[in-house]
């Protein structure tokens, strides 16, 4: 009977470990996406309104552009 309990506990740890690893991987993906977003926003804010207009964008679109760029890699 003790063997069955130990086996159950070990499987539980494995399941918990897998959940933790999945959570950590999701956090790391989110951190990379957020870093790419911030970098793009900073770069676009450095452009003048004229430069953005030449690219076909308005300053109000910077957030959307950065979100799309960071999601698409």
KELUM-323434 format. One record per residue: residue number from 1; x, y, z of N, C-alpha, C in turn. Coordinates in nm, 3 decimals. Example, Ala and Ser with C-alpha at 12.3 -4.5 7.8 and 13.67 -1.06 7.14 Angstrom:
# KELUM-323434
+-----+---------+---------+---------+---------+----------+---------+---------+---------+---------+
!   n !  n_east ! n_north !    n_up ! ca_east ! ca_north !   ca_up !  c_east ! c_north !    c_up !
+-----+---------+---------+---------+---------+----------+---------+---------+---------+---------+
!   1 !   1.319 !  -0.569 !   0.780 !   1.230 !   -0.450 !   0.780 !   1.320 !  -0.330 !   0.780 !
!   2 !   1.285 !  -0.225 !   0.708 !   1.367 !   -0.106 !   0.714 !   1.290 !   0.003 !   0.787 !
+-----+---------+---------+---------+---------+----------+---------+---------+---------+---------+
//
This chain:
# KELUM-323434
+-----+---------+---------+---------+---------+----------+---------+---------+---------+---------+
!   n !  n_east ! n_north !    n_up ! ca_east ! ca_north !   ca_up !  c_east ! c_north !    c_up !
+-----+---------+---------+---------+---------+----------+---------+---------+---------+---------+
!   1 !   0.082 !  -0.119 !   0.000 !   0.000 !    0.000 !   0.000 !   0.086 !   0.125 !   0.000 !
!   2 !   0.197 !   0.121 !   0.074 !   0.285 !    0.238 !   0.079 !   0.346 !   0.264 !  -0.059 !
!   3 !   0.371 !   0.159 !  -0.133 !   0.427 !    0.175 !  -0.267 !   0.330 !   0.249 !  -0.358 !
!   4 !   0.203 !   0.218 !  -0.348 !   0.103 !    0.284 !  -0.431 !   0.096 !   0.432 !  -0.398 !
!   5 !   0.103 !   0.469 !  -0.271 !   0.099 !    0.610 !  -0.231 !   0.222 !   0.684 !  -0.282 !
!   6 !   0.338 !   0.621 !  -0.271 !   0.461 !    0.684 !  -0.318 !   0.455 !   0.705 !  -0.469 !
!   7 !   0.406 !   0.607 !  -0.539 !   0.393 !    0.618 !  -0.684 !   0.301 !   0.734 !  -0.721 !
!   8 !   0.190 !   0.749 !  -0.650 !   0.096 !    0.857 !  -0.676 !   0.161 !   0.993 !  -0.650 !
!   9 !   0.236 !   1.005 !  -0.542 !   0.302 !    1.131 !  -0.509 !   0.406 !   1.165 !  -0.614 !
!  10 !   0.482 !   1.069 !  -0.660 !   0.583 !    1.096 !  -0.763 !   0.518 !   1.141 !  -0.893 !
!  11 !   0.408 !   1.081 !  -0.931 !   0.339 !    1.126 !  -1.052 !   0.286 !   1.267 !  -1.033 !
!  12 !   0.239 !   1.297 !  -0.912 !   0.190 !    1.432 !  -0.882 !   0.300 !   1.536 !  -0.897 !
!  13 !   0.419 !   1.504 !  -0.851 !   0.532 !    1.596 !  -0.866 !   0.565 !   1.617 !  -1.012 !
!  14 !   0.561 !   1.510 !  -1.088 !   0.590 !    1.521 !  -1.230 !   0.487 !   1.611 !  -1.297 !
!  15 !   0.362 !   1.595 !  -1.265 !   0.257 !    1.680 !  -1.321 !   0.275 !   1.824 !  -1.279 !
!  16 !   0.309 !   1.846 !  -1.152 !   0.331 !    1.982 !  -1.103 !   0.454 !   2.041 !  -1.168 !
!  17 !   0.556 !   1.961 !  -1.185 !   0.679 !    2.008 !  -1.250 !   0.650 !   2.048 !  -1.395 !
!  18 !   0.571 !   1.969 !  -1.463 !   0.535 !    1.999 !  -1.601 !   0.455 !   2.129 !  -1.609 !
!  19 !   0.365 !   2.149 !  -1.514 !   0.288 !    2.274 !  -1.511 !   0.380 !   2.393 !  -1.483 !
!  20 !   0.473 !   2.377 !  -1.392 !   0.567 !    2.484 !  -1.361 !   0.653 !   2.517 !  -1.483 !
!  21 !   0.703 !   2.414 !  -1.550 !   0.785 !    2.436 !  -1.669 !   0.706 !   2.506 !  -1.779 !
!  22 !   0.581 !   2.469 !  -1.794 !   0.495 !    2.533 !  -1.893 !   0.471 !   2.680 !  -1.858 !
!  23 !   0.448 !   2.706 !  -1.731 !   0.428 !    2.844 !  -1.685 !   0.554 !   2.927 !  -1.706 !
!  24 !   0.668 !   2.870 !  -1.675 !   0.795 !    2.942 !  -1.692 !   0.820 !   2.971 !  -1.840 !
!  25 !   0.792 !   2.876 !  -1.927 !   0.811 !    2.896 !  -2.071 !   0.718 !   3.006 !  -2.123 !
!  26 !   0.595 !   3.006 !  -2.074 !   0.501 !    3.112 !  -2.115 !   0.549 !   3.248 !  -2.068 !
!  27 !   0.599 !   3.256 !  -1.946 !   0.652 !    3.382 !  -1.895 !   0.771 !   3.429 !  -1.978 !
!  28 !   0.860 !   3.337 !  -2.014 !   0.977 !    3.374 !  -2.094 !   0.935 !   3.423 !  -2.232 !
!  29 !   0.835 !   3.358 !  -2.293 !   0.784 !    3.405 !  -2.423 !   0.726 !   3.544 !  -2.410 !
!  30 !   0.649 !   3.566 !  -2.304 !   0.590 !    3.698 !  -2.281 !   0.699 !   3.804 !  -2.260 !
!  31 !   0.802 !   3.771 !  -2.186 !   0.911 !    3.865 !  -2.163 !   0.982 !   3.900 !  -2.293 !
!  32 !   1.005 !   3.801 !  -2.378 !   1.069 !    3.828 !  -2.509 !   0.980 !   3.916 !  -2.596 !
!  33 !   0.850 !   3.887 !  -2.597 !   0.756 !    3.967 !  -2.675 !   0.752 !   4.110 !  -2.624 !
!  34 !   0.749 !   4.125 !  -2.493 !   0.744 !    4.258 !  -2.433 !   0.873 !   4.335 !  -2.463 !
!  35 !   0.986 !   4.270 !  -2.460 !   1.114 !    4.335 !  -2.492 !   1.114 !   4.382 !  -2.637 !
!  36 !   1.068 !   4.298 !  -2.728 !   1.061 !    4.336 !  -2.869 !   0.965 !   4.453 !  -2.889 !
!  37 !   0.853 !   4.451 !  -2.816 !   0.755 !    4.561 !  -2.824 !   0.818 !   4.692 !  -2.779 !
!  38 !   0.884 !   4.690 !  -2.662 !   0.945 !    4.813 !  -2.610 !   1.054 !   4.865 !  -2.703 !
!  39 !   1.132 !   4.777 !  -2.760 !   1.238 !    4.818 !  -2.851 !   1.178 !   4.886 !  -2.974 !
!  40 !   1.072 !   4.828 !  -3.030 !   1.007 !    4.886 !  -3.147 !   0.945 !   5.021 !  -3.115 !
!  41 !   0.879 !   5.032 !  -3.001 !   0.819 !    5.160 !  -2.961 !   0.927 !   5.267 !  -2.946 !
!  42 !   1.035 !   5.233 !  -2.880 !   1.145 !    5.329 !  -2.862 !   1.203 !   5.373 !  -2.995 !
!  43 !   1.221 !   5.278 !  -3.087 !   1.277 !    5.313 !  -3.218 !   1.181 !   5.402 !  -3.296 !
!  44 !   1.053 !   5.370 !  -3.294 !   0.956 !    5.450 !  -3.370 !   0.937 !   5.589 !  -3.309 !
!  45 !   0.944 !   5.599 !  -3.178 !   0.933 !    5.731 !  -3.114 !   1.052 !   5.820 !  -3.148 !
!  46 !   1.162 !   5.760 !  -3.187 !   1.280 !    5.839 !  -3.223 !   1.262 !   5.908 !  -3.358 !
!  47 !   1.172 !   5.857 !  -3.442 !   1.146 !    5.919 !  -3.572 !   1.066 !   6.048 !  -3.555 !
!  48 !   1.089 !   6.140 !  -3.646 !   1.008 !    6.262 !  -3.647 !   0.873 !   6.230 !  -3.713 !
!  49 !   0.777 !   6.321 !  -3.698 !   0.646 !    6.302 !  -3.762 !   0.662 !   6.291 !  -3.913 !
!  50 !   0.754 !   6.367 !  -3.967 !   0.779 !    6.364 !  -4.111 !   0.833 !   6.227 !  -4.155 !
!  51 !   0.929 !   6.175 !  -4.078 !   0.985 !    6.043 !  -4.111 !   0.876 !   5.935 !  -4.106 !
!  52 !   0.792 !   5.941 !  -4.004 !   0.683 !    5.843 !  -3.993 !   0.587 !   5.857 !  -4.111 !
!  53 !   0.557 !   5.980 !  -4.150 !   0.466 !    6.003 !  -4.264 !   0.527 !   5.946 !  -4.392 !
!  54 !   0.657 !   5.958 !  -4.409 !   0.722 !    5.902 !  -4.528 !   0.710 !   5.749 !  -4.531 !
!  55 !   0.705 !   5.690 !  -4.413 !   0.686 !    5.544 !  -4.403 !   0.539 !   5.504 !  -4.415 !
!  56 !   0.451 !   5.603 !  -4.413 !   0.308 !    5.577 !  -4.426 !   0.237 !   5.557 !  -4.293 !
!  57 !   0.298 !   5.604 !  -4.185 !   0.239 !    5.587 !  -4.052 !   0.219 !   5.721 !  -3.983 !
!  58 !   0.129 !   5.721 !  -3.887 !   0.107 !    5.836 !  -3.800 !   0.153 !   5.798 !  -3.660 !
!  59 !   0.194 !   5.897 !  -3.585 !   0.246 !    5.872 !  -3.451 !   0.146 !   5.793 !  -3.364 !
!  60 !   0.018 !   5.814 !  -3.385 !  -0.083 !    5.742 !  -3.306 !  -0.086 !   5.593 !  -3.334 !
!  61 !  -0.021 !   5.549 !  -3.441 !  -0.021 !    5.407 !  -3.478 !   0.097 !   5.330 !  -3.420 !
!  62 !   0.185 !   5.398 !  -3.349 !   0.308 !    5.334 !  -3.301 !   0.279 !   5.211 !  -3.215 !
!  63 !   0.185 !   5.220 !  -3.122 !   0.151 !    5.106 !  -3.035 !   0.104 !   4.986 !  -3.115 !
!  64 !   0.017 !   5.009 !  -3.212 !  -0.036 !    4.899 !  -3.294 !   0.075 !   4.836 !  -3.377 !
!  65 !   0.157 !   4.920 !  -3.437 !   0.267 !    4.869 !  -3.520 !   0.362 !   4.784 !  -3.437 !
!  66 !   0.395 !   4.833 !  -3.318 !   0.487 !    4.760 !  -3.230 !   0.427 !   4.629 !  -3.183 !
!  67 !   0.297 !   4.628 !  -3.151 !   0.231 !    4.503 !  -3.110 !   0.235 !   4.400 !  -3.222 !
!  68 !   0.200 !   4.443 !  -3.342 !   0.202 !    4.350 !  -3.455 !   0.341 !   4.297 !  -3.482 !
!  69 !   0.440 !   4.386 !  -3.478 !   0.579 !    4.344 !  -3.504 !   0.629 !   4.248 !  -3.398 !
!  70 !   0.596 !   4.274 !  -3.272 !   0.645 !    4.187 !  -3.165 !   0.576 !   4.051 !  -3.166 !
!  71 !   0.452 !   4.045 !  -3.208 !   0.381 !    3.917 !  -3.215 !   0.426 !   3.832 !  -3.333 !
!  72 !   0.461 !   3.900 !  -3.440 !   0.499 !    3.828 !  -3.562 !   0.647 !   3.793 !  -3.567 !
!  73 !   0.717 !   3.831 !  -3.463 !   0.854 !    3.788 !  -3.448 !   0.955 !   3.867 !  -3.520 !
+-----+---------+---------+---------+---------+----------+---------+---------+---------+---------+
//
